[in-house]
Every structure is written in C-alpha cells, then in structure tokens.
Amino acid sequence: MAQRFAEQAVAALRALGATAAPGDEAVGSVMVRVGDAEGGALVTLERAGTGVRAACTCGRPGCEHVASVLALLGATAPASVPRPPVVPTVPPPRPTSVPAAARACGERPDDAAIAERLRRLLEVLVEDGAAVGSERTDAMLAEVVRFLYATDAYGLHRVLADLRREIGTARPSPDRLLRAVELLEATCLVLERRAGGRPVEPGVYELLVGRDRPLGELQTREDLTLLEVARNSARTPFGYRRAERFLVDLATGARYTELVAVAIEADFPAGGMRYAGSVGPFPRRVRADLAAVEPGPSPQRIRLLQYHVEPEPHAEDLRRLASAAVRDVGALYAEFEALAEQVGVAYPCFVLFAPARVVFLDGEATLVDAEDRVLPLARAVAPDTCAAADRFLTRGRVELVVGHVLLLRRMLALSPLSLLTDSPRGERLLRLR
C-alpha cells in the first residue's frame, strides 16, 4: 500500500508539472486541499510503516474528503489500519482572507470584536439547538475560528474544537456540550465587561475554574486516611488551569476530588481567598486530621485543612483500594445512570474498575469483566492516556484502572487516569497524566 501510494503521489506531482519530483521512497506525506479555500478542507496522507495514515482538518466523523483524496491517488484504505482516519481537533487551515487583527502570528484580536462574534454564536446555538447541527451553526463556528486564526485567544480554540466535534457526532455528549457552551458564555461575559470598562462579576470566573463555597456551608470531617489515586489537569480560558486530585477514603471507599484553580498567566491571578490545595508527590498517603467536604455527588469536593503526608502507600492500603473497586460492567452502567439522574445530564463518572482480564486487538487494550462484558477505553476523547495505558497493560497484570466513565455513542467507555498493576519494575500505582 505504501509503495503504491508513493508511486501515485510521484505521478501526480509530475502530472502537475513538477520538474524535480522526488524518488518514490522519498515521499513520506502528501497534503491535498479538497473543495474551495473558504469551505474546503486539507487532507494529509502520511506513510505509516506498510500502510498509510490519513487526517483531515474538517473535524467531522465519516469524512468524505479522505475518500476523495484516496481515489485521486488511486489508493484504497489499507487493511492494516482498522481504525477510521484520525481527525485532529484543531482549527481549519488558514483561509485566503484573514481579518487584519489576526494576521500577525500570536497577536490577540480586540476583546470587543471577539465578544461580538461569540455573542452571535451563542444566539444561534440557543435558537437552533446546541446538540443539533445546522448550516447557521456551522457558518458561525467557521467565522469565529477564522477570526481567531493564528492566536489561541484565551484558550478558545480548544473549546470551539470540542463544540464542533460534539455537534458532528451521531450522539453528542450532553455534559461536554454543556461545558463548552458554559465556557463560551463565561468568556463572552468577561470580554463584554472588560471591553465596557466594567468589573467582572466573581460568578463568571467560577464558571471557568469552579466555585469555592464558604467554609460555613461545608461538612467537617476528622481523622481520615486518604490515598491519592489519580490526578487530572485541564486548561480553561483566561489563563486558568483546573487541577484535580482524586482521593479514596481507605476506611469507607468514599471518593473525593480536590479541585484547585491555578493561574498560569500573570494577568489572571487566582485570588487570595481561593483554596490553594494540598502538597505532596504522587502517589501519596494523606492523614487528614481535619477536612471540609462540599455536599454533592461522588466524588465530593474536599479541602484538606490539617493533614500530614506519607509519600508511599502501604501494602495494606493497596489491598483495600483493590477491594473497593467495581468488578462488574453492569454495575458501572447503573452507577453512571444514577449520577446522570442526580445531576440532570450524562456526566462523567469517576470510577475504580478491576477487570477480570484485558484483551488486546492490534495492540489496543479492552477491559473485560468476569461475565465477558467489555469496557473499551475512550480513545476518541483521551488518545494519549489510552495509548499510555496500552503500553503499561502489556507489562504486567492490572489490578484496577482509575478514570472517568463517559457516554460515547450509546455505550460507556473509560478515560483512564492511572493504573494499579504489578509492574516488573516495582511500580504499583502508575499515573497516566
């Protein structure tokens, strides 16, 4: 397949008048534009071993652009690549006409101009429905992406890519749609107030980084022995990062999350009144003499007020952790549905799952319970951590996988954060991100 691809690519170059076409083996990739400059897409075909890997900038599943390019080069999809073409969540290629404010690489467009376009986009999403794509929605998304081209203005490219991906799926995830729209709304409010010279309401920033409730509204807990089992981090607009540390009560199996807003740009401090989080390496054993817990679904948000840290978990701690894990995929579905009913949307469910065995297909792992019910990894959402999990799962027997269960196209999938395994090198609790 790769050899035929190279031969056809060289032939196409020579047919276009190239006077110094490279040799067949020198062609590693070819990029082809499909459609016009305004509404088309760029397709990249890249040699991958004995096959060809395809990628398209349109951001939609079932992409027809790749098939057109394969037909142009006289090739077919290789049998050795069972997965669909990789669709990166990046903005489309640079259009022929780019607004002057975005021409200089890295130059941030005017706040008022960004807010104006975001407000129009939000109005269209309300009128046409965020979960159902429409021509107006596609046009408005394309306009905002073009306007923001060449600058990651306040982290909006990631939010817009998430929104476009969800709208383009057959069964969009309500929680990811809601989060994307919330971030766009909060960003728009902040920009509108800043452009008008008005102060930003604290509640707007809470949408971006999570709200710290007053201590008087929290439940106090004493003498907790906690084991940190995973960490996660996600960037939000306006230079903030949401850092999460997941902990399990070794006595009861209760799950908690320590959520901290971290300012990653000097212009946007997190504020002196915010909870700054606990300290210590991963993994760690925490003896909490005093903690405060917010009411809500599992994992409840926790603040460690008085505590001391042991850097390594005890052997008995890991046995207790394994005993607290879910072993039945059916039970995971029940837990996910109960959480969705409680919060009103299909929300990611934090779980500890102990598979009966791990099945590999083309080097990719799938978790299986004792009744042969499968729990796939959420590769479309977290490809990097899933690939890291594949590598670790091949080294030794896995005892449990820690992560979020997500609803992806009518079935549940696990986005892994860490593994408990008997690695030959001695590691037990392995952090994937």
N, C-alpha and C positions, 0 to 999 in steps of 0.2 A: 504493500500500500504506500509506504513512504517513498519508495523508489519511483512508483508511477506518479505520485504527487509531485515529486521534484521534476520529473521529465515534463509533465504537463505545464508546470509553472515556468520552466525554462522556455518551452514552446510558446506559451502565452506572452512572455516578455519579448521574444524575438518577433512574434507577430505584431506587437505594438511598436516595433522599430528600434528596439534596444540593440545597439551596435556592439556591446561588450557584455553579453549575457553570461552569467557565471556558469560554472560546470554544474552538473546535476547534484553532486554531493554537497555543493556549497550552499544550496538553497535550504535554509532552515525554517523560514516562515514567509508567508505572503499575506499582505493586507489588501482587502478589496472593499471599495465602497459600493453598497447596494442602495439604489434609489438616489434621489436628488440630495443636494447639500443641506436642504432645510429639514426634510423629514426622513432621510435615509439613515443608514447605519454602517458601521465599519465592522467587517468580519476578518478575523485573523485566523489563518490556518498555520499550525506550527508542527514541525516534525517532533514526534514523541516515540522514541525507540523505533519499533517496526510499524507504528501506526501514526495517525495524525490527530492532534487535539485542536478543537475548534472553539472560538469565543466570539461573542457578538456584543456590541455596545447598546443594543436596543433595550436590554433589561427585561425581556418578556420570555416566559417559557414557551416551548414548542416553536422556537424561532424559525421562520421561513427563509431568513436571509442566508443562514448557513447552507441550507439545501441548494439555494440558487448558486452559491459560490462553488460548492462541490460539483454541481452539474457543469459549471463553466469550465472547471479544470478537468472534467472527465473522470472524477473520482466518486467513490461512494463512502458512506460511513464505515469505518473499519470494524470488523468483528471483534477485534481485540480490545475495543473501548466500549464496554457495555453501558456506561452512564451517558445521559444526554449531554450536549455541549455545555461547557462551563460558561455561565453568564455572570460576569463580574458586576457588582453593584457600584458602578462608577458613572459619573455623568456622561452624556453622549459626546462625540467628538466635536471639536471646535467648528461652529458654523461659519459660513462665509461672511456674515455680518455680525459683529460683536459690539455691544454697547461700549462707548468710549470709556466709561467708568471701569470696565472690566478688562480693557486691553492690556494694561500694564500688569505683568505677571505678579501676583501677590498683592495688588492694590485692592483695597476693600471698597466696594461701592458705597454710596451715600446711604445712611441709615433710613432716611425718609423714603428713598426710592425702593429699598428692599422691603420696608414695611408696606408700601403701597401694593407691591406685587403679591406679597404674602396675604394681605387682606383680600385681594381679589380671588386668590386661590382658595382661601378658606370659605368665601361666599359660594364659590362654585361647588366645593365639597359638601356644603350644607344643602344646597339646592338639588344637586344631582345624586347625592349619597356617596359617602367615602368608600363604601365597600363595593360599589358597582362602578366600573369604569365607564366613561363617556368621552365623546370627542372633545367636549369643552374641558373636561378634567385633563385629558392628555395634552391639549393645547396649552393650558395654563401651567402645567408642570414643566413642559418643554420651555415655555417662556422664562420661568423662574430659573431653570437650570442654565439656560443660555446667558441670562443676565449675570449670574454668579460665576460664569466660566472663569477659570484660571485663578480663583481665590476661594478658599474654604471659609467663606464668611460665616463666622460664629458656629461652625460645625454643621451648617445646614445641608451640605451635600449628602451626608450620611442619612439624615432624616428624610430628605427627598427621595433618596435611593430606596430606603425602606418602604416609603409610601408607594412608590411606583411598583416595587416588587409585589407588595401585598395586593394592590389593585389588579395586577396582571395574573394572579393565581386563580385557579378554579374555585378554591375555598379559602379566602383570606382569613388570617387570624385576627379576631376582634381585639385582643389585647395589644398586638403590635400596631394595628390601625389606630386604636385609641391613643397609644403612647406617641405615635408620630404626629397625630393631629394636635394633641396636648402641647407637644414641644413647639410646633409651628405657631399655635395660638399664643403661648407664653412669649416666644421670641418676637412675634408681631407686637404684642402689648408693650414689651420692653423698648423696642425700637420706636414705636409711636410716641411713647412718653419721653424718651431721650431726645428725639427729634424736636418735640414741642417744648423742651426745657422744663419738663415736669419730673418730679421724683418718681422712682419706680416703687410700686407697692410691694411689700415683702412677700405677699402671697403669690406674686408672679414668679419670683425666684424659687419658691417652694415647688412649683410645678417642674422646675428644671432639675433640682437637686434633692427634693424630698424635705418635708417639714419636720422641724424639731418641736415636739409638743412640750409644754411646760411640765416641769417635774411633778407638779401637783396633780397632773392628770395620769401619771404612770403608777403602775403597781410595783412596790418594792419587793425584792427577793433577797434572801440571805443564804449564805453557805451553799453556793452552787459549785459543782465541779463540772467544768465545761471542756470539751475537746473541739478545737477548731478543725473542721474537715474540708473546707474549701474557701477560695477567695475569688472574687469577680470584680471587674472594673469596666466601666463604660463611660465614654465621653459624652457630654451634653453640650448644647450651645453655650456661648458666653464664657468659654474658658473654664468650665467646671468638669470635674470627673466624679462620678458616683462610685465610691469604693465600698464593696460589701464583703464582710467576713461572716461565714456561716459556722455556727457553733451548735453542738449537741450536748444536752444535759445527760451525763453518764448515768445518773440515778433513775431518771424517768424516760429518757429517749426523746424529750421535747426538743424541738428545733428552733433556733433563734438566728436572727441576722443583725449584724452590727453595721449599719449604713452610715457612711460618712461622706459629706460633701468636701471635696478637695479642690482648692483653687489652683489652676495650672497656668494662669496668666496673671501678671502683677496688677492689671487694671480691674480685676474682679475678685477681691478678697472674699473669703467665705464668711467673714464676720466673727467678732469676738464672742458672741453668745452661742455659737453653734457647737454641738458636740464634736470633739476632735478625734474621738476614737481611742482604742487601747493600743498597746505596743507589744512587740514581740515577733519572733520569726515564725515561719510556717514549717511544720505543724507545731502546735503548742498546746499545753495543758494549762487551763486557767482555773485558779481557785478564786472565786468571786465571793468576798465577804459581804458585799452589798452591790446590788444591781437594780436597775429600773427597767421595767418591761412595758411597752405600749400594748394596749388591747388591740386585737385583730386576729386575722387568720394566721396559720402557721406558714412560714416561720415568723414568729413575732419579732418585732424590732426591739433590741436590747441595748442598754447603755451600762457599761461596766464602771462603777463608781469607786469601789475599793476592791483591789484584786492583787494577786501576785501570779507570776508566770513561771511554768516549768517548760523548758524548750522541747522536751521529748515526751511523747505519750508513753504510759506504762503498758506492758503486755496485756494486763487485765483490761485496760481501757479499750484496746483494740478488739478484744473479745466481746466486751459489752457493746461496742459500736456495731460489730457484725451481727449480734443478736437483735439489735434494734432495726435492722434493715428489712425492707419488704422483699418477699421472695416470689410473689405471685403477680403476674402482669395484670390479671383481672382486678386485683386489689389496687393497683396503680390507677386503672381506669376509674374505679369507684372513688378513690381519693381525689382524682382530677375533677370528676363531675361534681363532687361535694364542694370543692373550692370554687368552681365556676358558678355554682348556685349561690354560694355565700357572697361572692364579690360582684356578681352580675355579669361577668364576661369570662371567656375562656382564658384564664390567667395562668402563666407558667407556674407549675407546682414543684417545689423543691423536695427531692426525694433521696433516699438511700436505697439502692436496689442491689440485691445479691442474686446474680444469675446462677442457674444450675449449670450452665455451660455457655461457651462462646463459640459461635460458628463463624468461619472466615470464608468469604467469597471474593476472589480476586484481591486478596489482601485487606479487605474491609470487614470489620467485625460487626456481628449482630448478636445481641444478648437474648438468651432463651431461658425460660423457666422450666420447672420440672414437668409441666404439662405440655411442653413443646410450643408454648405461645411465645411469640417473638416480640422483642422491643428493639427496633432499629435505632441507630444513632442519628441525630438531627444534622445531617451533613449539609443540607441547604442553608441552615442557619449558622452553624459553627463549624465550617470545614477544617479550620486549623486545629482546634482542640479535638475534633473527631479523628483527624489523621494522627495526632499525637497519641490518642487513646489506642488506635490500631497498633502502633509501634510497641507501646508498653504491654498491651494484652498478649502479644506474641512471646513475651519474655518469660512469663510465669503465670500461675493460676491466679485469677482475680477473685477476691472475696466479696467485694462490693464496689459499685460505681456510684459516685455522688454527682448530682447535677439537677437540671430542670427538665421536667416532662412538659412537652409542648404539643399542641394540636397542629398537625401538618397534614392537610388534605385528608381529613376524616379518620386519621389514625394518630396514635400517640408516638412520639419519638423522644429520645433522651439527648439533651445537650450536656455533655459531661464536663465537670469541673475538676474532679480528682478521682483517684483510684486507690483502693486498699488491696494490695497484692503481695505475694511472696516473691518479690524480685530476687534474682540470683545475686544481685549486688548488695542486698540487705535493706534496701528502701522498703518501707511499708506503705505509708500514705504519700501518694505522689500527686503533686499539684500540676494541673494541665494548663492553667492560665493564671 
